């Protein structure tokens, strides 16, 4: 996952530290499905949306590839696709390689950020469970860098935390729903409380309309919402030529 540095003096819970803790990394794949409704379905839909526009032998850029769960799902569903996966955490990339097993022969893993990815052009890209770690300015910059690496018209599938931000009461209600889903999915109460506090303090949650506007400003067209589940949203959008940023 693409991450910004955490301020150790903020006093806020920092669940991003789990991405470098070997013990927590080893248990990482148990976590997201307990907090993200329909995670397996999200991965299947991602493959379907990409396949609508990419060739049979596509090369896909995966930003936030640590853990390898979406890489595995996409590689299994599309045996002729190849992938370049980018993530700043060496430990998470190690987990991705382990998750992929023999499928890793079709995946190049790169430790770093979007600037460290090859120039492409790629046939398509994904950025799942990643952009909520970035503020609005860095989010747009990252999306622009993805778009520059895509062929014109190539699809980007992105999904991350995004829910109404109209007022503090609404925000708190949605965060409580996020936590309640974790409890209902079997996560222990201590983990859920920590996760809720960490999401509230350590991520940048924008309203869906803001996320869509940033995609447009970054040079993507036909931005379409395809996934909505409690505090999560997912979009598919298509890369414009350089210099074009209209919706």
Residue pairs with C-beta under 8 A, 6 or more apart in sequence:
1 16
1 19
1 64
1 66
1 67
1 87
1 88
1 89
1 92
1 129
1 130
1 133
2 63
2 64
2 86
2 87
2 88
2 113
2 114
2 127
2 130
2 131
2 133
2 134
2 142
3 16
3 19
3 88
3 89
3 133
4 133
4 134
4 135
4 138
6 12
6 14
6 16
6 17
6 202
8 14
10 201
12 197
12 198
12 201
12 202
13 194
13 197
13 198
13 201
13 202
14 198
14 202
15 194
15 195
15 198
15 199
15 202
16 133
16 202
17 24
18 24
18 25
18 28
19 25
19 28
19 66
19 89
19 91
19 92
20 89
20 91
21 91
22 91
25 89
25 91
25 92
25 94
25 95
26 95
28 66
28 67
28 92
28 95
29 67
29 69
29 95
29 99
31 187
32 39
32 67
32 69
32 129
33 39
33 40
33 185
34 181
34 182
34 185
34 186
34 187
35 178
35 181
35 182
35 185
35 187
35 195
36 42
36 129
36 229
36 232
37 181
37 229
37 230
37 232
38 227
38 229
39 69
40 73
42 128
42 159
42 227
42 234
43 69
43 70
43 73
43 74
44 73
44 77
45 226
45 227
45 234
46 70
46 73
46 74
46 126
46 128
46 157
46 159
46 234
47 73
47 74
47 77
47 78
49 155
49 157
49 226
49 236
50 58
50 60
50 74
50 78
50 124
50 126
50 155
50 157
51 78
52 155
53 123
53 124
53 153
53 154
53 155
53 238
54 60
54 81
54 123
54 124
54 154
54 155
55 123
56 80
57 80
57 81
57 82
58 78
58 80
58 81
58 82
58 123
58 124
59 81
59 82
59 83
59 84
59 120
59 122
59 123
60 74
60 81
60 82
60 83
60 84
60 122
60 123
60 124
60 125
60 126
61 83
61 84
61 86
61 117
61 120
61 122
61 124
61 125
61 126
61 146
61 149
61 150
62 70
62 71
62 74
62 83
62 84
62 85
62 86
62 125
62 126
62 127
63 86
63 87
63 114
63 117
63 125
63 126
63 127
63 130
63 142
63 146
64 86
64 87
64 127
64 128
64 129
64 130
65 71
65 83
65 85
65 86
65 87
65 93
65 96
65 109
66 87
66 89
66 91
66 92
66 93
66 95
66 96
67 92
67 95
67 96
67 99
68 85
68 95
68 96
68 97
68 98
68 99
68 100
69 99
70 126
70 128
71 83
71 85
71 96
71 99
71 100
71 103
71 107
72 99
72 100
72 103
74 81
74 83
74 126
75 81
75 83
75 100
75 103
75 106
75 107
76 103
81 106
82 106
82 107
82 108
83 106
83 107
83 108
84 107
84 108
84 110
84 117
84 118
84 122
85 93
85 96
85 107
85 108
85 109
85 110
86 109
86 110
86 112
86 113
86 114
86 116
86 117
87 93
87 96
87 109
87 110
87 111
87 112
88 111
88 112
88 113
89 111
90 111
93 109
93 111
96 107
96 109
97 104
97 109
100 107
110 116
110 117
113 142
114 142
114 145
114 146
115 145
117 145
117 149
118 149
119 148
119 149
120 149
120 150
120 151
121 149
121 150
121 151
121 154
122 149
122 150
122 151
122 154
123 150
123 151
123 154
124 150
124 154
124 155
124 156
124 157
125 146
125 149
125 150
125 154
125 155
125 156
125 157
126 156
126 157
126 158
127 142
127 143
127 146
127 156
127 157
127 158
127 160
128 157
128 158
128 159
128 160
128 234
129 159
129 160
130 158
130 160
131 139
131 142
131 143
131 158
131 160
131 211
132 160
132 161
132 162
132 203
132 204
132 205
133 203
133 204
134 142
134 204
135 204
136 204
136 206
136 210
136 214
139 204
139 206
139 214
140 214
140 217
140 218
143 156
143 158
143 214
143 215
143 218
143 219
143 220
144 218
144 219
146 156
146 218
147 156
147 218
147 219
147 220
147 239
147 240
148 242
150 156
150 239
151 239
152 239
152 240
152 241
153 238
153 239
154 238
154 239
155 236
155 237
155 238
155 239
156 215
156 220
156 236
156 237
156 238
156 239
157 234
157 235
157 236
158 215
158 234
158 235
158 237
159 227
159 232
159 233
159 234
159 235
160 211
160 232
160 233
160 234
161 199
161 203
161 205
161 231
161 232
161 233
162 205
162 206
162 207
162 208
162 211
162 231
162 232
162 233
163 171
163 174
163 205
163 207
163 208
163 230
163 231
163 232
163 233
164 170
164 171
164 174
164 207
164 208
165 171
165 205
165 206
165 207
165 210
166 207
171 205
174 230
174 231
175 196
175 199
175 200
175 231
176 196
177 230
177 231
178 195
178 196
178 199
178 230
178 231
179 192
179 193
179 195
179 196
181 230
182 191
182 192
182 195
182 196
183 189
183 192
187 195
199 205
199 231
205 231
206 214
208 225
208 233
211 233
211 235
212 223
212 225
212 235
215 223
215 235
215 237
216 223
216 245
216 246
216 247
217 245
218 245
219 239
219 240
219 242
219 244
219 245
220 237
220 238
220 239
220 240
221 237
221 238
221 240
221 244
221 246
221 247
222 237
222 238
223 235
223 236
223 237
223 247
224 235
224 236
224 237
225 233
225 234
225 235
226 234
226 235
226 236
227 233
227 234
227 235
228 234
240 246
